[in-house]
Amino acid sequence: MLAFAWGSTSFAFDGDEDISKDPFVVLFQAKLDEAHAEVVSHEAAVQLAKVKFDTAARLLTQGATSREEYDTSQAALRAAEAQLEVMRQRVVARKALLDVVILNRLAGREIQQCL
């Protein structure tokens, strides 16, 4: 048996509850999976921006590019890093929503009451 408290409410489950096919759980799990994929995509974007910035920095020291190109690549790297952080926070938020949905479904509550 699993027992825990959430806020002022206590929950106890015997392990027989299977909510994995509940449409709301499936929907929110899909949203969480999508957010994880966005993180992976933005990690790749940060890596590419880093390579471009490093190249611009090297070329600037060699006099082979302008300061403007260097500044542009630096700004692009910072923007990519900021966007990655937004995507990571989206994962956290969607995980929290999924947890709320699961807890409410296990407690027999309708989703409209909790969201």
Backbone torsions as a table, in degrees:
resi	resn	phi	psi	omega
1	MET	NA	140.4	177.9
2	LEU	-108.8	128.4	178.6
3	ALA	-136.6	138.0	177.3
4	PHE	-162.3	168.8	178.9
5	ALA	-114.7	144.8	176.3
6	TRP	-134.9	108.5	-172.4
7	GLY	66.6	-130.3	179.1
8	SER	-96.4	8.5	-177.3
9	THR	-107.5	135.2	176.0
10	SER	-101.3	144.7	179.5
11	PHE	-125.5	143.5	173.0
12	ALA	-140.5	127.1	-178.5
13	PHE	-127.2	141.2	-178.7
14	ASP	-91.1	-0.4	177.3
15	GLY	93.2	-4.7	-179.3
16	ASP	-85.9	-11.6	-178.1
17	GLU	-72.3	126.0	175.6
18	ASP	-121.6	103.6	-178.4
19	ILE	-109.1	10.5	-175.2
20	SER	-62.9	-22.7	179.7
21	LYS	-102.8	3.3	176.9
22	ASP	-59.4	131.6	-175.4
23	PRO	-59.0	-34.9	178.8
24	PHE	-71.7	-39.3	177.7
25	VAL	-64.3	-44.2	178.6
26	VAL	-60.7	-44.4	180.0
27	LEU	-61.6	-49.3	-177.5
28	PHE	-70.9	-30.2	174.7
29	GLN	-66.8	-40.5	177.6
30	ALA	-62.6	-40.1	177.6
31	LYS	-64.4	-38.1	177.3
32	LEU	-67.0	-44.0	178.0
33	ASP	-60.5	-40.3	177.6
34	GLU	-62.0	-41.7	179.1
35	ALA	-64.7	-39.4	176.5
36	HIS	-61.8	-41.5	178.9
37	ALA	-64.4	-37.8	177.6
38	GLU	-63.8	-36.7	177.0
39	VAL	-62.2	-46.2	179.7
40	VAL	-60.0	-44.1	179.1
41	SER	-61.9	-43.3	-179.4
42	HIS	-73.2	-27.9	173.3
43	GLU	-62.8	-40.9	177.3
44	ALA	-64.9	-39.2	178.4
45	ALA	-63.8	-38.5	177.2
46	VAL	-65.2	-42.8	179.1
47	GLN	-60.5	-43.4	178.9
48	LEU	-64.9	-43.9	178.7
49	ALA	-62.5	-36.1	178.3
50	LYS	-65.4	-43.5	178.4
51	VAL	-61.3	-44.7	179.9
52	LYS	-64.5	-39.6	178.5
53	PHE	-66.1	-45.9	179.1
54	ASP	-59.8	-40.0	177.8
55	THR	-64.4	-44.8	179.1
56	ALA	-63.2	-38.5	179.1
57	ALA	-64.4	-43.9	179.3
58	ARG	-64.6	-44.3	-179.9
59	LEU	-66.0	-33.4	178.4
60	LEU	-65.2	-42.5	179.5
61	THR	-66.2	-25.1	178.4
62	GLN	-90.1	-2.8	-178.5
63	GLY	74.3	18.2	-175.8
64	ALA	-97.8	1.2	176.3
65	THR	-147.8	167.1	-177.6
66	SER	-89.3	161.5	175.3
67	ARG	-63.1	-33.3	179.0
68	GLU	-62.9	-42.8	177.6
69	GLU	-63.2	-41.6	177.5
70	TYR	-61.3	-48.9	-179.5
71	ASP	-61.6	-39.3	179.0
72	THR	-64.1	-43.2	-180.0
73	SER	-69.4	-33.8	176.6
74	GLN	-66.2	-43.3	178.2
75	ALA	-64.2	-38.7	178.6
76	ALA	-64.4	-39.0	177.5
77	LEU	-64.3	-46.4	179.3
78	ARG	-62.0	-40.1	178.8
79	ALA	-65.0	-41.3	179.0
80	ALA	-65.2	-40.2	177.9
81	GLU	-65.2	-40.0	178.7
82	ALA	-65.6	-41.4	179.2
83	GLN	-65.5	-37.0	176.6
84	LEU	-62.2	-41.8	178.5
85	GLU	-63.6	-39.2	176.0
86	VAL	-60.0	-43.6	-179.9
87	MET	-65.7	-37.5	177.5
88	ARG	-65.1	-40.0	177.4
89	GLN	-67.2	-32.2	176.2
90	ARG	-63.6	-38.8	176.5
91	VAL	-60.5	-46.1	-180.0
92	VAL	-59.8	-45.7	-178.9
93	ALA	-65.1	-42.7	-178.9
94	ARG	-70.1	-32.7	175.5
95	LYS	-65.0	-41.8	178.6
96	ALA	-62.8	-42.1	177.8
97	LEU	-63.1	-42.7	177.9
98	LEU	-60.8	-42.6	178.4
99	ASP	-60.4	-42.2	178.9
100	VAL	-63.4	-44.0	179.4
101	VAL	-61.5	-46.4	-179.4
102	ILE	-62.0	-47.3	-180.0
103	LEU	-60.4	-42.2	-179.9
104	ASN	-69.6	-36.9	177.2
105	ARG	-67.3	-42.0	178.3
106	LEU	-64.3	-32.2	179.1
107	ALA	-82.8	-2.1	178.1
108	GLY	80.4	15.7	-179.6
109	ARG	-87.9	151.4	173.4
110	GLU	-77.1	143.5	-176.4
111	ILE	-63.3	-36.6	-177.9
112	GLN	-59.2	-24.9	-179.7
113	GLN	-76.8	-21.1	-174.0
114	CYS	-107.9	-14.5	-177.2
115	LEU	-110.0	NA	NA
